[in-house]
Amino acid sequence: MRAAEDEGWNDDEIQYVLDEVVEAEDNAKGLEVLDWYTAK
């Protein structure tokens, strides 16, 4: 979360990404979601 805050994400954006990761079918899909949102 600290990295997201450092990037200027608001609480709603952070929560959305966390929800997407948690609701993913499996760990691999969750990591794909996280990777997509954190790619530069």
PyMOL commands that set and color helices and strands:
alter all, ss='L'
color gray80, all
select helices_A, chain A and resi 2-6+11-22+27-38
alter helices_A, ss='H'
color red, helices_A
deselect
rebuild
show_as cartoon
